[in-house]
């Protein structure tokens, strides 16, 4: 399958089968959606990553990934709507 483009039908099947694994429904998720909202609020209030790490017992890279929208992207977009629109 390497080097071959997926058919639209195949892409649709893949996305439908994995649609339920977003956010806290992902079996690897250790945070709840409400916690990610709180993390964004703490960041906006000026809390340091090290302080948030202690509160939620997660790594600095997880905080950074949340902060820059690499994970929990839907919530990131909610808190950075104006910034994203201004970048366009």
N, C-alpha and C positions, 0 to 999 in steps of 0.2 A: 504494500500500500504506500510505501515511501515514494515520494515524487509524483503521486497521482492526485488530481483534484477530486474532492468529494462531490458527488452529485447533490443537487439541492434536496432531493428526497432523503438522502442519507443524512445530510446536515440537519434536516428537520427532525428526523427520528432521534438523532443524538441529543439535540437540544430538548426535545420533549422528555426524554428519559432522564435527563439530568436537571430539569427545571426545579425539582423539589429539593435540590441540594444547596440552595442559596442560603446565605446567612446562617442563622442558628439551626436550620434543618440539615446543614452539612454535618456529617458524622464526626468530622475532625474539629468542629468549632468548639472552643472552650468558653466563649462569651455569648451572652444573650443580646438580642438587638437593643434592649433598653440600656445595657451596660455600654454598648458602643456609642449610643446617644450621649450618655453621661461622660464618656471619655472625650468626645468632641467638645462638650460644654466645658470640661475642665481645661482642655487645651486653649479654648477661647478665653478662659479666665486667667490664663497665664501659668498654669501648673506645669512643672517640668516633667519630662518623661520619667525620670527616676521616681518622682512622687507618685505618678499614676501607676507605675510598675508595682510599687508596694501595695497600693490600694487593691489592685485587681490580680496581683500575683501572676503577671505575664511579663514577657521579655520586652526589652527596649525596641527590638526590631518589630515586634507586633504592634507596639504603640506607633512607631514610625510608619508602618504599613497602613495603619488606620488613619493616621494624620494626613498622609499624602494620597489616600484613596486607592492604594494597591490592593487592599482587601476591604470588604464592606463598602464597596463603591457607591451603592445606592444611598447610603447614609451620608457618605462624604459629599455627594452631589447636593443633598438637602442642605447641608451647612455651608456650602461654598457656591451656591447658585449664582450669585452676582459676580463672583470672581471668575467662574467658568465662562459665563456669557461675555464678560469684558475681555477675555483672552481671544475671542473669535474675531 
